Amino acid sequence: MWESVDYKVVIGIIGGTGMDDPDILEERQEKHVSTPYGEPSDALVLGKIAGVECVLVPRHGRKHTVLPTDINYRANIDALKQEGCTHVVVTTACGSLREQYKPGDLVFPDQFIDRTTKRISTFYDGKEGSPAGICHIPMHDPYCSHTRKILIEVAKELKLSHHSSGTNVVIEGPRFSSKAESKMFQMWGGDIINMTAVPEVVLANEAGLCYAAIAMVTDYDCWRDDHEPVSVESVMAIFKSNVAHVKKLLLTVIPRIASKEWADITKERQAAVTSNIMQH
């Protein structure tokens, strides 16, 4: 299905709400692609950041028209893999389930709790065009710790208010949580909440990619009795005021990632895939 990996670093960027702007890339060119899983969310934007090859996909489409449930996650990840990406760094808006995770803070999640119900979360579905077998991909460490470490280092250097870890509760959407659900997710150990991390992170692991997320806290969900419940208006207001921080982080992080030696890490990630495929 995929060619063996070239160890040249190419970084896929999946831009979430408010962060699907291709202007961060130099030498931009659009590329329309098709995959065995259908069309990605929009045309890919190929370009460079500080000389590093990057491929941008707007997760919800350029005009934010694709529901979280309807995003073609498999096509997005497959398209990035076909373009030679070794890494995927994504941006996402999220709600906070903890007092200390404040609106405007950045979070680099290290775990997730999956509450989605309608999404295909594997490439290995037995259909024509899909790889053979069933892949029981390990998920004990879903986000690439090596990439996250670089994100955390740069956030510290830039003096951005951030949290170096967090458990992300992923809900189906498009609705926000009820107050009872929000409080339940707190009891489960959730720190933040969003609608798109799964199956995106799972599929990136199946593709052998180093996946990390920059999550921006936009609200306190609805568990706090002393705050207005979350709304689209409040989410976008916080996001717009902080989007410059995310761009600044990305522009510094991308060349830092590219300067690291990744061959052994990439081999290890690919071995984790092949060793967990059960053939018929």
Disulfide bonds with the S-S distance in Angstrom:
none
